[in-house]
Amino acid sequence: MIGAVLLVVLPFFGAFLLPLLHRHYPPVTYWAGPVVLISNLVIALGLWYGVSEVGPQSIIFGGFAAPLGITFYIDPLAVLFVMMLNAGCLVLWLGAWHRRLHEEILILLITGAGCGLMLSGDLFNLYVFFEIMAVASYGLAASRRHGPDSHAASLRFLLLGATASSLGLLGIALIYALTGTLNLSHLAILAPSTLHGPVGLAAFALLLIGFGVKAELFPLNTWVQEVYATSPPRISALLAGIVSKLALVVVLRLLLLLYSDTSAHLLLLTVGLLGLVSAELAAWRATDLRRVLAYSSVGQLSLMAIAFSIPGPAGVMAGIALGLHHALVKPALFLLTESWQARLHELRGLAWLCRCSAFAFVLLALSLIGVPPLPGFWAKFWLLQAGFAAGGWYQTALWIVLLSVIIETAYLLRITRLLFARQASPRFCEPPQRRNLAPVLLLGGVLMLVTLSVAPIGDGLRRIAQQTVDTGTYINYTLSAWQDDKSHWNSFPTRRLTP
Amino acid sequence: MLVEEAAWLYVFAYLGAIGLILLGLYGLVMSRHLIRMLLGLSLLEAGVNLFLIAAGYRPGGVAPILTEATRGLLMVDPIPQALVLTAIVIGVGVQALALALVIKVYQAYGTLDMDALTAHIAAVPVARSAPTSVSAEEASP
């Protein structure tokens, strides 16, 4: 049980101790990060085993009963994304040879905050973890040694992110004013009577703004291409591939617990569709490889948002699959581009210079498009299945999704054609260094393994999605202290916005 | 009598909070100067914090500090106050980081104009005029 706490505490402990240790013993920078991540991964595996054997669990902190105290809720969804976060950071560590102290500290902070974000069951606690993650990302985006462009991009990112976070906090304040509680399970009980009105939906919209910046949702994703084009590929890989998913999973949790059966689903669907279309069109017009990848990552996250907006376990399953697939593919693509930082036309004929990485690029791009039998196909297939089953607006939305897949295919195949063009070898690009190729090959290998074992993974994801949409269990587990005396639920002081 | 006073307090607090939020958003959206945008951001944060505090106010309540003197008296809701304390600290951290970045950006570009910065970022990667750069590299060895 203590493991879930250690998931958050260990990275924070490492992050704050690292500068002190570094002063007396510099080599600590090289192994402290991986040690923390590996131990986190082991703990997460233990939790995974416990969750799949026993079922979801919850921790109550400080001896305060659930609606007042902060709870952690450990279910397969949370543990799955905690494992994704830690494994992803570990793979990216493999790609860094010159390690810089402050980057290591910030990545550890992101890890700790991300784990807390997945596990926490308290709205304000979520906000605090989210802010830690956001501030660490601003720092990482600015961490390039040369190039003030990354500072400028990070500053713009920060202004947008801080504004949106403030509006998100306003949403939390509205929810508190409406219900008088911040505990997610208590809110889930009170939501149908208090939060499903126009003010409650406005609070959801504000929260969507707050979390949407990191999740690269539609109107708030202007920072994406700027930051990914100027920051080191390893950082872009971390932010695009891993951090953004966590924010979207939080949105899913809020949607399921607080706003099931409301028009909040349609709001998320609209935002996702607009993001998808705008991102794919922008990627089609982009002239620089990094920006193409950045826009395509916005598109993939919008797809994930569309999947999450479909009510029922099928949509959740498709969303998780899309998220995990993107977390596998996009970091590898970003790492490949470290030495290909160029306009698209300068990439002409690059495949004859570096065959291995060009082959890896094509494989990853095909999976991103969704060519069977690669995992990307199955993720999109599940999304289509869920959408058709849901009917109504969701069915109409699928035509837009299919259209965007066509655009995606067009621009990714155009890059592939450029890579394999018969021409003199390009002057500005060089083969990716071996340190970048190692994680790419590792991720590509995992992708092939997943391709071979799609059926069992699909069954596992279906089970996880079933447990995720089962909010009754969530409420029962986190409010277990209140189980015996249910009259508390009604007598707990609730207040209205107006006196 | 007491209730009416309290109602006015609510009205003032909520109006003030909403006014600060709108003012902050206006500053963020309409100005191009980085420092002005940061000031807008801090107004926005202040507005949100005021909103939280107002949400926790109880008519006639005292500060939620449990001592012998306040035992048994009506207190305002302590939770929003704790939240606002945290939010203020987060806000200070974010603004400090923003100002540090502003200094870096000003040192690099000599401008605090947002549009100029956007133009700089849009030029990444810098378009390389092929003949000159290559000939320079070839000439050096």
Interface residues (C-beta under 8 A of the other chain):
Chain A: F124 V128 E131 V135 Y138 G139 A142 P148 D149 H151 A152 A153 S154 L155 R156 L158 L159 A162 T163 S165 S166 L167 L169 L170 I172 A173 Y176 A177 G180 L182 E226 A229 T230 D288 R290 Q341 A342 R343 E346 R427 F428 L497 T498 P499
Chain B: V3 A6 A7 Y10 I21 G24 L25 L28 L34 M37 L38 L41 L44 E45 V48 F51 L52 A55 G56 P59 D77 I79 P80 L83 T86 A87 I90 G91 G93 V94 Q95 L97 A98 L101 V102 K104 V105 Q107 A108 Y109 M114 L117 T118 H120 I121 V124 P125 A127 R128 A130 V134
